[in-house]
Amino acid sequence: MSSSARGALLVAVAALLAFLVLRGAADNSQFPLATGSVAEPTASVEPEPEITPEAVEVGPGTVEVDTSLARDNSEVAVLVANGSGVTGQASRLTSQLRNQGFMTREPINADDQAASTIFYRPGFAAEATVVRTVLGVATPIAPMPEPDLFIGDGIDLAPVNVLVLVGADDLAQS
């Protein structure tokens, strides 16, 4: 990503954050102040947040990630593990990532997976978001569990910053 594109993305994210902060400051009805009697809390249902390349899906909500702060692709070790049953899918996705400059590990086959997930090590959420953007998918992104996820016998995830675990869903068809 060029420095001008990163700059534009940073400005857009800053503008969005400023909007959200100002909106929250103007809407102080969310935090009623009680004088004498206790105010009853009111329930409100907010719409589901839209998953964008700048947001990381974590459970039911999202966490905003500034991809302009992501390390250079050449500094990110990525492993694609195929649990989809689609022959050659890990190799295809690995080539796509390698062509974008990522340090890719040899693609591997994993145990069968119902759904795809992109896992990241602590400090690599922005890089996982960049991986998802490069692949052009809306696959959920999640922190790597501790201890490491078991995805198959003899698979060592220790040297991996980002794991693309392909399941039998849209990522298997991309």
C-alpha positions in Angstrom: 0.0 0.0 0.0 1.5 3.3 -1.0 2.2 6.0 1.6 -0.4 8.3 0.1 -3.1 5.5 0.3 -2.1 4.8 3.9 -2.3 8.5 4.7 -5.8 8.7 3.1 -6.9 5.7 5.1 -5.5 7.2 8.3 -7.4 10.5 7.7 -10.6 8.6 7.0 -10.2 6.5 10.2 -9.4 9.7 12.2 -12.5 11.4 10.8 -14.7 8.4 11.7 -13.3 8.3 15.2 -13.8 12.1 15.6 -17.4 11.7 14.5 -18.1 8.9 16.9 -16.5 10.8 19.8 -18.4 13.9 19.1 -21.7 12.0 18.6 -21.2 10.3 22.0 -20.4 13.7 23.7 -23.5 15.3 22.3 -25.7 12.3 23.2 -25.3 12.3 27.0 -28.8 10.8 27.4 -27.0 7.4 27.6 -25.6 8.4 31.0 -28.4 9.9 33.0 -27.4 11.7 36.2 -29.7 11.0 39.1 -30.4 13.6 41.7 -32.3 12.2 44.6 -34.0 9.2 42.8 -32.3 6.5 40.8 -32.9 6.7 37.1 -34.2 3.4 35.5 -31.9 2.1 32.8 -33.5 1.8 29.3 -32.7 -1.0 26.9 -31.8 -0.1 23.4 -31.0 -2.4 20.4 -28.2 -1.1 18.2 -27.9 -2.3 14.6 -25.2 -4.9 13.9 -22.0 -3.2 12.9 -20.9 -3.5 9.3 -17.7 -5.5 8.8 -15.3 -3.5 6.7 -11.6 -4.2 5.9 -10.7 -1.8 8.7 -12.7 -3.7 11.3 -11.9 -7.0 12.9 -14.9 -9.3 13.7 -14.5 -10.6 17.3 -17.5 -12.5 18.5 -20.8 -10.5 18.2 -19.2 -7.1 17.5 -16.2 -5.6 15.9 -12.9 -3.9 17.0 -11.6 -1.1 14.8 -8.2 -1.7 13.4 -6.0 1.0 11.8 -4.4 -0.9 8.9 -2.1 2.0 8.1 -0.1 0.9 11.2 0.3 -2.6 9.9 3.8 -3.9 9.4 5.1 -4.3 5.9 3.8 -7.5 4.3 7.4 -8.8 4.1 7.6 -8.8 7.9 4.5 -11.0 8.4 4.7 -14.8 8.5 1.5 -16.3 7.1 0.4 -19.9 7.0 -2.6 -21.1 4.9 -4.1 -24.4 6.2 -6.7 -26.1 4.1 -9.5 -27.7 6.0 -12.0 -27.3 3.3 -11.5 -30.5 1.3 -11.0 -28.5 -1.9 -7.8 -29.8 -3.4 -5.1 -27.1 -3.9 -7.0 -24.3 -2.1 -4.2 -23.6 0.4 -1.7 -23.4 -2.5 -3.8 -21.0 -4.4 -4.3 -18.7 -1.4 -0.6 -18.9 -0.5 0.4 -17.8 -4.0 -2.0 -14.9 -3.8 -0.5 -13.8 -0.5 3.1 -14.4 -1.6 2.5 -12.3 -4.7 1.6 -9.4 -2.3 4.9 -9.8 -0.5 3.9 -11.8 2.6 6.4 -14.3 4.1 4.3 -17.4 3.4 5.0 -20.8 4.9 4.5 -23.9 2.9 0.7 -24.5 2.5 -0.7 -27.4 4.5 -3.8 -29.6 4.9 -5.6 -29.3 8.2 -8.3 -31.3 9.8 -11.8 -30.6 8.3 -13.2 -27.2 9.2 -16.8 -26.1 8.9 -15.9 -22.4 8.7 -12.9 -20.3 7.8 -11.2 -18.0 10.2 -8.1 -15.8 10.0 -6.2 -16.0 13.4 -3.6 -13.6 14.5 -0.9 -13.4 17.2 -1.0 -10.6 19.7 0.0 -7.4 18.0 -0.9 -8.7 14.5 -4.6 -7.7 14.2 -3.9 -5.0 11.6 -1.8 -7.5 9.5 -4.6 -10.1 9.7 -7.0 -7.4 8.4 -4.6 -6.7 5.5 -4.5 -10.5 4.7 -8.3 -10.6 4.7 -8.4 -7.5 2.3 -5.8 -9.1 0.0 -7.9 -12.3 -0.2 -11.0 -10.2 -0.8 -13.2 -12.1 1.6 -15.3 -11.3 4.7 -13.8 -14.1 6.7 -13.9 -13.5 10.5 -10.7 -12.6 12.2 -9.9 -13.7 15.7 -7.0 -13.8 18.1 -5.0 -17.0 18.1 -6.1 -19.1 21.1 -3.6 -20.1 23.8 -2.4 -22.7 23.7 -2.2 -22.8 19.9 -5.2 -24.2 18.1 -4.9 -27.9 17.1 -5.6 -28.1 13.4 -3.9 -31.4 12.6 -1.1 -33.8 13.7 2.4 -32.4 13.4 1.4 -28.8 12.5 3.6 -26.3 14.2 2.0 -22.8 14.5 4.8 -21.3 16.6 6.5 -19.4 13.8 3.3 -18.0 12.4 2.0 -14.5 12.9 -1.3 -14.9 10.9 -3.0 -18.3 10.2 -5.6 -18.5 7.4 -7.6 -21.6 8.3 -9.8 -22.5 5.3 -13.1 -24.2 6.0 -15.9 -25.4 3.9 -17.4 -21.9 3.2 -16.8 -18.9 0.9 -13.0 -18.9 1.3 -12.9 -22.4 0.0 -14.5 -21.2 -3.2 -12.4 -18.1 -3.7 
